[in-house]
Amino acid sequence: MHSENLDKILNGLKTLTPREHEVLDQVVLGRLNKEVASELGITIRTVKEHRRHVMEKMEANSLAELVTTIVTTRLGKADQLGFGQ
């Protein structure tokens, strides 16, 4: 992953609210909206709104792109810290 792409992703992550981070983490784990709603004690409609905000802030065109970006970034950070060895 190129440094400028990583910077863009990290900057996008910095703009997320704590709740948006929680929703993002659940989405990356493959949870359905109703599962996220139950886990976080919010409505499905609220989950969808948070997901929409995350997609916009992260400039992702699809859920698959968002998940791939987050997983790749997390793996890259783990490698930098020496966890991938």
LINDASUL-V743951 format. One line per field, one symbol per residue. ss: DSSP state (H for helix, E for strand, C for the rest). A space follows every 10 residues. Layout:
ss=???
This chain:
ss=CCHHHHHHHH HHHHCCCHHH HHHHHHHHCC CCHHHHHHHH CCCHHHHHHH HHHHHHHCCC CCHHHHHHHH HHHHHHHHHH CCCCC
